[in-house]
Amino acid sequence: PDGIRTIGVSAFQNCSKLKKVWLPSTLDSLGSLAFDKCTGIKEIYVNVPAAKLFAINDNVFPTSIWPTADVYVPEGAMATYKNKDGWKRFEKYSEGKREQVTVDDMTYEYLTVAKTATLISTTTEQADLSILGKVKIGNDSILVTSIGKSAFSGRTSVVKLRIPETVTSIGESAFQNCSGLKI
């Protein structure tokens, strides 16, 4: 989640079933061997803008994923990533713009090249809510995979909330001060 600045040495080492990695815009270092032996990684979403991009050691990710993993970077940052130590080892890059859309009083953020979104906030006062598993944006159907930091914070009117199976991560304080919510 945003706010994380460092992923330490060997933090996810040997997590061979890890398939997707999201690196927040606030990140400023990745420790050696952080994703060592994570050979199942297929997608890496890096939100660090070109101006803040840092070099990484060649041993942060397994060499076997360099030619196969899809690396998604912010719009206009691809050239910087392709020339930065460590990052330049990857072969498959796509870049996109971060955008937001509001559907039924819920605001989602997504990367235009990715087909996943994060629910980042809501203005609803409804007591009974269902988070959508997919959000229709233009001609695309975007999968909702996470609930962001403080997304529902302070929504005391929410009593019942259905979270779809597509959601695989929930951010810090996502439901803070939701005093009416029954779990």
Solvent accessible surface area in square Angstrom, and as a share of the most:
residue,aa,sasa,rsa
1,P,95,0.60
2,D,87,0.45
3,G,49,0.47
4,I,69,0.35
5,R,154,0.56
6,T,80,0.46
7,I,23,0.12
8,G,35,0.33
9,V,106,0.61
10,S,38,0.25
11,A,53,0.41
12,F,82,0.34
13,Q,53,0.24
14,N,94,0.48
15,C,55,0.33
16,S,62,0.40
17,K,177,0.75
18,L,50,0.25
19,K,122,0.52
20,K,83,0.35
21,V,8,0.05
22,W,100,0.35
23,L,1,0.00
24,P,12,0.07
25,S,38,0.25
26,T,45,0.26
27,L,0,0.00
28,D,52,0.27
29,S,42,0.27
30,L,14,0.07
31,G,15,0.14
32,S,30,0.19
33,L,57,0.29
34,A,0,0.00
35,F,3,0.01
36,D,25,0.13
37,K,112,0.47
38,C,0,0.00
39,T,75,0.44
40,G,13,0.12
41,I,2,0.01
42,K,118,0.50
43,E,39,0.17
44,I,0,0.00
45,Y,6,0.02
46,V,0,0.00
47,N,18,0.09
48,V,0,0.00
49,P,51,0.32
50,A,33,0.26
51,A,106,0.82
52,K,105,0.44
53,L,14,0.07
54,F,29,0.12
55,A,57,0.44
56,I,14,0.07
57,N,83,0.42
58,D,60,0.31
59,N,65,0.33
60,V,0,0.00
61,F,4,0.02
62,P,14,0.09
63,T,87,0.51
64,S,69,0.44
65,I,4,0.02
66,W,43,0.15
67,P,60,0.38
68,T,83,0.48
69,A,0,0.00
70,D,45,0.23
71,V,1,0.00
72,Y,30,0.12
73,V,0,0.00
74,P,21,0.13
75,E,105,0.47
76,G,63,0.61
77,A,2,0.02
78,M,47,0.21
79,A,70,0.54
80,T,48,0.28
81,Y,0,0.00
82,K,96,0.41
83,N,114,0.58
84,K,62,0.26
85,D,80,0.42
86,G,4,0.04
87,W,0,0.00
88,K,96,0.41
89,R,104,0.38
90,F,8,0.03
91,E,119,0.53
92,K,91,0.38
93,Y,25,0.10
94,S,42,0.27
95,E,58,0.26
96,G,4,0.04
97,K,95,0.40
98,R,90,0.33
99,E,56,0.25
100,Q,109,0.49
101,V,38,0.22
102,T,85,0.49
103,V,38,0.22
104,D,113,0.59
105,D,66,0.34
106,M,9,0.04
107,T,23,0.14
108,Y,1,0.00
109,E,40,0.18
110,Y,19,0.07
111,L,2,0.01
112,T,53,0.31
113,V,51,0.29
114,A,2,0.02
115,K,107,0.45
116,T,9,0.05
117,A,3,0.03
118,T,32,0.19
119,L,0,0.00
120,I,47,0.24
121,S,46,0.29
122,T,7,0.04
123,T,94,0.55
124,T,3,0.02
125,E,115,0.52
126,Q,100,0.44
127,A,52,0.40
128,D,75,0.39
129,L,9,0.04
130,S,52,0.34
131,I,8,0.04
132,L,66,0.33
133,G,21,0.20
134,K,122,0.52
135,V,1,0.00
136,K,137,0.58
137,I,29,0.15
138,G,67,0.64
139,N,149,0.77
140,D,60,0.31
141,S,58,0.37
142,I,4,0.02
143,L,58,0.29
144,V,0,0.00
145,T,21,0.12
146,S,16,0.11
147,I,2,0.01
148,G,12,0.11
149,K,108,0.46
150,S,49,0.32
151,A,5,0.04
152,F,1,0.01
153,S,44,0.28
154,G,40,0.39
155,R,58,0.21
156,T,80,0.47
157,S,33,0.22
158,V,1,0.00
159,V,70,0.40
160,K,109,0.46
161,L,29,0.14
162,R,109,0.40
163,I,71,0.36
164,P,30,0.19
165,E,174,0.78
166,T,40,0.23
167,V,21,0.12
168,T,117,0.68
169,S,60,0.39
170,I,90,0.46
171,G,13,0.13
172,E,115,0.52
173,S,44,0.28
174,A,3,0.03
175,F,50,0.21
176,Q,94,0.42
177,N,102,0.52
178,C,14,0.08
179,S,90,0.58
180,G,17,0.16
181,L,30,0.15
182,K,148,0.63
183,I,206,1.05
